[in-house]
Amino acid sequence: MKHSVIAGIGHAVGEKVMTNFDMMEFLDTSDEWISERTGIKERRVAAEDVYTSDLAAQAGKEAVESAGISVEDVDMIIVASVTPETLTPHMSCLVQKKIGAKNANCLDINTACTGFLAGLNIADCFVKCGEYQNVLVIGSETLTKAADWKDRKTCILFGDGAGAAVVQPTEEDYGLMGHHFGADGELGHTITLLNLLKDQEEMDKRISGIPQTLWMNGGEVFKFAVRAMINATKEAVKKSGIQMEDLNWLIPHQANSRIIEGAAKRLRLADGVVYDCVRLYGNMGAASIPVALYDANAEGKLKDGDIIAMTGFGGGLCYGSIVMKWKAIR
């Protein structure tokens, strides 16, 4: 059976840098308070007229160029997001139009912060069965547009960005090795972002009174996140036929440095194995993992043949992990 491999990557982030000190101008908070609880120092904010599909298209186009193919070669586009600017047309169709990938099938998915990994898993299935040769997978969010800017416990967390990867078949010994995904819908109420639902209890949670803002029970999500990251990573490693010590890198969802540190400690990972860039971007939802992957590669950290685990958790509540053998990208 053929393997599926990431052949190209791309990224895009909001142009504006918003630091913790900037937030002190309109929130009762401090750089120390935010840094100690989250590890975040700054986040990126998209312009008012820049939306999820715009960032997705920018990242997607770069990934296609990185893979050395043309946009006409892309035969499927998968976009993961919880912040689409429209429900229809959906984001993948908008990306198809914006980059000119006229031959591509289109699919949107929503598994929150695990969305990019879920997209890779879907792409892996299509590639292995021979259905598609070039699948463009994108995680894109404009979470600052959904933030409750009066809620200092949540709005400090979020940033805007997109990350993308082109998935192709290969006969070489590279690519996706194993995965594990799961969900706990019983805990779904701990993160909510409303659409058509009219619910007074949900409205009362939102300090701004704006329905279409994201609310989260941080304490409950924290406990779930550590458990989920540990379980997902262990299972994906096991299914890949390797040991935890074989990992060269763990690239986790960049939500909170304390969650990342807690999971890494319990997984007994060696120092320097975990890639953490949360201080620069905050939580970019489905974009967090692919942007971190892009940055790690750009910094020269990822070497040909490295074994990488990517692990995420988020709304739903969902979680997942993918292990792959990295093929160097030119």
N, C-alpha and C positions, 0 to 999 in steps of 0.2 A: 504494500500500500504506500502511496506517496505521502510525504509529509507536507504540512503547510508551514510556510516560513514568512516572517516579516521581511519584505524586500525594500521597503522605503518608509520613511517617517516624516511627519511635518507637525508644525505647531503654530498657534497664534494666541496672543494674550491681549487683554485690554490695554489701551495706550496709556491711560492714566495710572500713576502709582499713588495709592492711598496708604499712608503710613499710620501707625498707631497714634502718633502725635497729631496727625490730621483729624483723627476721630475724636480726639480730646476737645476739639473745637465745638462739637455738637452733642457729645455724649458725656455722661458722668462716668469717666473711665480714665485709665492711665496706661502708658506703655508697659509699666511693670505688671499691672493687673492682667493685661492681655497676654504678655509674653510668658508669664509664669503658668498660666492656665492652658495656653494653646501652642506656644512656640512661634506664633505668627508675629512678624514684625511689619509686614506690608502685604498688600494685595493689589491686584490689577483690576481696573474698572473700565469697561467699554464705554465709548461715547454714547450719548442719548440715542443717536440714530444708527448705532451698530448693534446688530442682533445676533442671536445664536447661529442662524444660518450663514451670516457673514463671516463669523470666526471659523465656522466649520468649513466653508468653502476655501478660505485662505489656508487653513491647515491641510485640507484635502489636496489642494493644488500642489502644495510643497511636497507632500508625500508621494504624489504621482511622479513629480519631477525627480525625487530622490530615488524612486524605483527604476528610473530610466525608461518609462513607458509614456505613451500619450494618453490624453483624457479619453480618446476614442477606444482605447484598449480596456478601459474599466468596464467590467460587465456586471458589477453589482456595487451599490453604495448602501452602507448601513450606518445610520446616525443614531447615537444614543444621547438622550437629553431629557431633563425634567423641566426645562425652561424654553420650549419652542415659542416663537413669537406668534405662530398660528398653528392651530390643530390641523387645518387643511388650507392650502397645500402643506403636506408634512415636510420636515426638514430635509430629508434625503432627496425629495423631488426638487426642492429649492436649490440644494447643492448641485444636483445634476444640471439644472439650468445655468447656474452661476459659473460653473467651471467648464460647461460644454460637453459633459460626458453623455452624449445623446444615445449611446448604446447600452447604458447601464440600467439594470433593474434597480428598484428602490425600496428600502425598508427602514422604518423607524422603530426603535425599541425604547422602553423605559423600565430599567431596573436601577434607577438612581445612580449612585456612585459606583456601582459595579457594572454599569452599562457598557463601557468600553470592553471589559473582559467578556461579557456576554456576547458582544458583537464579534470578538475574536473567535469565540467558541462556535458561533453560527457560521462564520467565514470558514473555519477549519472543516466543518461538516460539508459545506458546499464544494470546497476545493478537493477534499479527499474523495468525494463521490464523482468528481469529474464534471460537475455542473458549470463551475466558473473557474477562470484562470487568474483573474485580477479582481480581488474584492477590496474595496476601499472602506475601511472601518474608522469611524470618527466618533469621538466623545466631545461634545461641545455644550457649554453652559454660559448663560449670562445671569448668574445667581444674584448679582447685586441689584438687578431689576426686580427680583422677587423678595429681597430682604426687607424686614421690618426695621426701618432705621431708627425707631424709638426703643427697640429691644436690644439692650447692650449685651445680652447673653448670646444672641445669635448673629446680629448683623456684623459683628467684628470678625466672623469666621470666613465670610464668603468673598470669592473673587471670580473673575470672568476669563474664560480661555477655551481653547480647543486643541486637541491632539489627534493625530491621524496616523494610520498605518495601511500600507498596501500588503495584502496577504496573497501569496502565490504558491503553487505546488513546487516541490523539489524532490529529486531522487537522492539528494545528498543527506547526510546524517546531521541535519539541522532542523530547527522548528519546534512546533508545539509537541510536548511530550505527555502531558497529563493535565487534568483539570478536576476541580470539585466546586459545585455550586449548590446553594441551598437558600431557604427563606423561612422566616417565622412571621406569618401574617398576624398572629396574635399580638405582636408588638408593633404592628403598623401604625397604631395611634400615637406612637412616640415621635414621629416626624410627619407633619402634614403640610400639604400645599394644595389649596382648594382650587377647583375649577367651577363646575356648575352647582356643587353641593351648597345648600343653604342650611346651616346648622349653627344655632345660637351658642352652643357650648364651644364650638371651634372659634366662632367670632370673638367670644369673650377672652380667649387666649391671646389675641392679637392686640398688642398695646396701641398700635396705630389705628386700629379699627378697619384696616384695609383687608378685605377677604383674601386677595391673591398675594399673600405674603407667606413666607415659610416660617413655620413654628416647630420647635424641637424641645423635647425633654432631655436636656443635655446629660444628666446623671444616668438615666436609663440607657440612653444610646451609648454612652461611654462603656458601661458594663457589657452590653451586647457586643460592641465593636471589638473589644479585647478578646472575648471568647470566640467570636466568629472568625477573626483573623487567625487565631491559633489553630482552630479546627480546620478551616479551609486550607491553610498552608500545609498542615500535616497530611491531610488527605490527598492533596494534589501531588505532594512529594512522594507519598506512598504509591499512588497510581502511576507515577513516572518511573518507578523501579529504582529510585535512588534514595540516599540518606540525607538528612538535614545538613550534615556537614559538607555535602557535595555542592551546596548552593554557593555560587560566587556573589550573587546579589539577591536581595529581597527589595522589590520596589512596591511599597504599599500605597494605598489610598492616602493622599496627603490631607488629612482632616485635622489632626491634632498631634503634636509631637509626643504628648504624654501617652496617648493611645499606642502610637508607634513604638515608643520605648518599652511600654508595658508588655506588648506582644512579643517584641524581639527578645526581651529578657526571659520570658516564659518559654520561648522556642529555643533558648540557649544558643542563640546565634553569636558567632564571633564578632569582635569589634570590627567595624568598617564594612560589614556585609550589607547593612541597611542603608538605602539611599533616601535621604530626607531633604526636601526643598520647601517644606511647608512655610518656612519663615518668609519666603519670597512671594508666595502666591495665595496663601490661605487655602481654603477648601474650594476647589473648582469642580466639584461633583464628578461627572463622568469624564471630565477632561483631566483630572488630577494625575491619574496613572500614566496616560500617554504623554503628557507634558513632562512628567518626571523622567520617563523613558527617553524622550527626546533630549532633555538636558543632560542626563547621564551619558548618553552617547556623544553629545556635542563636547562634553568635558573630557572625552577620551577614556572614560572609566570602563566602558563595555568592550571586552576583547572577544575576538573570534573564538567560538567554542564555549564561552561562559554559560553556566547554567543559571537561569534567572527565574525567580518566582515573582509573580505580580499578584497582589492580594487586595481585595476591596470589600467594603461593606457600605450599607446605606439604606435609604428609604425602602419601605416595603413590609418588614425589613428584609433586605436581601444581603447575601454575601457570596464571595467566590474567589477562586485562585486558579491561576494558570502557570504551569512550569514549561519553560522552553529552553532550547539550546540556541544561543544567539549566533546568527551569521552576520559578520561585519558588513555594515552598510557603507557604500562608497560615498 
